[in-house]
Amino acid sequence: MKEYIVCIGGGLLQVKLIEEISKMGYKSIVFDMDSSCPGSKIADLFFPISTRDYENIIRTLKEKELIDKVLTAITVGTDMSYTVAKINEIVAPFLVSPEVAEKTTNKFLMRETLKENGINVPEFFLCTSLNEAEEAFRNLKSKGKRVVIKPVDNMGARGVREITKEEELKDAFVEAINYSLSKKILIEEFLEGEELSIDAIVYKGDIIITGVADRIIEYPPYFVETGHIMPTNLPNDKVELALNEFKMAIEKLGIQNGAAKGDVKVSNDKAYIGEIASRLSGGFMSTHTFPYSTGINLMRNILLIHLGKEPEVGKYEYKYTAVERAIIPYKGTIKSIEGVEEAKKLEGVKDVIIKVKVGDEISDPKNNLNKAGNIIAIGKTREEAIRNVNRAINPLKIRTETPQNSTKIILPKEEEILQTARIRFNKACYVCKECNGEACRGRVPGIGGIGTGETFVENVRALKKYKLNLRYIHDVVEVDTRINFLGLTLEMPVVVSPITGTQTNLGGLVNELEYIRSVMKGAIYSGTIAMVGDSATPQKYRLGIRGIFENFGLGIGIYKPRKNEEEILKRIREAEEAGAIAVGMDIDGAAFITMKMKNQDVEPKSFEKLRNIISNTKLPFVVKGVMTKEDAILAYKAGAKVIMVSNHGGRVNDSMPATIDVLPEIVKALRGKNVMIGIDGGFRSGNDVIKALCMGADFVGIGRPVAIYAFGGGIDGVKMYLEKIKSEIRDTMKLLGARTIKDLRKVKVLL
């Protein structure tokens, strides 16, 4: 009697499939090299054999007298389609053949087949040597194209990266070839555009789409998929382009009965096939987010097809938006994992999956295997689903530390970071020993202060006037630097102030998105958040929105006081959709010079206009650029939840007072009111931060020094700088006898 279904793979991505085999009344035979995999515990029969070793698998089935009892073989979420096809060649030959399976697991054969049949694919070259790769690289670069290298026969983005310079090619080639079983790689063009993950089941040639999701890709030059959102938010015309190309590709590859998973990019009004696999997708899409979104059990339906039966999927609607996001802690050895159960209990959260344990080592992510876990949440709207998944990341803390003697994780030294920053600033910033505004007076555009630069200089100078008188006889040994910031716990009372215009102001060698990612991730890894700004280039704000979205909403969008109010509201709406914890306006941008240079109309906002803008969002609103008690009171009455004392780093006017000098009167004016007070401008040390906190500020923003460390060390540099500030705050709190940040309010600052 035939009663067994062979499942190739017993990992997390196959668990739902194995469970469904049992629910449908069949018995499972699971093959996986890892004898401790979760599938081994729920399988009826388990064999620790490599999923690639189809000959050994078939031999085992025959030796155990099981082959005649097998109805079909199947996998989901792994590139083991060829193994499945070799088994089904014996037990279920109506399914995907080995020839088709080979085409859908070998990227070169797939692209060749699609290209020959008129399907859009990126331009590509097959290479087996470094010389061939160099020639292909030069060919694509001569056409002005971006270049990607990848192995022809591996999955999970292993060995895949973008190559920007020929000198990067040798190391990238070695990495890619080592991941290739056939020792062949592809050099191909990288296409800009929106990327979709698409699933389909195929029955007797009839293609049924079972999920279209937006892919989230991060960590350049690598392509790490850090999540997806089901269903896609792309316009219908672009989705149709992608679906039509995907369906044609399925037909030309010869998939008649089975499944197809595609990565499709929409670029310049065309859809391009990045990948087609003859299986359902991994990444928890086919097993989790599609069923959560639609209520359809996709595992049951693909099993029906594998059993030669018609699937039950008819017309369906997306009842919910489902979001899957990867958990990627900072590199190092895991010392604690906290908040998992708390995260699981949150409304809308469906799954919190942790794949690591204390003692495991985390490295910088280079492919889709370098993840500590995943969070999956749903919502009735896209915005609600994003907020639900974002809320789950807040209590979840995977803390790491990097041992001093680690040979695997090498952190840059501070002097190396500063030297690299000097080079990458391209003389826009001299990375002075003291960032005090003297060397960059008048450099606007640039990183300096406007005009004489005196306001920038005064910000730094004024902080030095205030002194801290220390105490040594007390019982404070441990201190708590945490604050509650709009319902979010920050591990220090410091945020990153917004800086934009890497091309206009910061030398042009670092692109805007790279900078945003560095400061946002560096801040998050340090236990705080960053603000992102609104450039004089009209569409640049979307890069900040992207940064907010990529980082679980842990960012604040600060937008210019544009004359066209709809432009402000558009930015606010997009920040809301990205899951931002707050939005705001740098009100002092009303006469900003770079806005004038690019013909961007800005204006002071009347009380009525400001109140109207604030009333158009449910998010907490930050009014940044307040320098008088009168403006502070008006901003509060207009509905601001955060008022930030700022003179834009001395970039608005060169005759303004230092922010620290006007802080006391603003604190006094807002005393007793439900509003947070922040301040930036010239803060360079933990002692500077503590002075502002003692004088009534709730938190401090730091901008230029963070930019220096971002340019010199990326995420690592930002984390290094912010951890240094946190350590200085902690040390000085002990010397003041202040156990908590609130205790600093009792400390008097000397002038």
Disulfide bonds with the S-S distance in Angstrom:
none
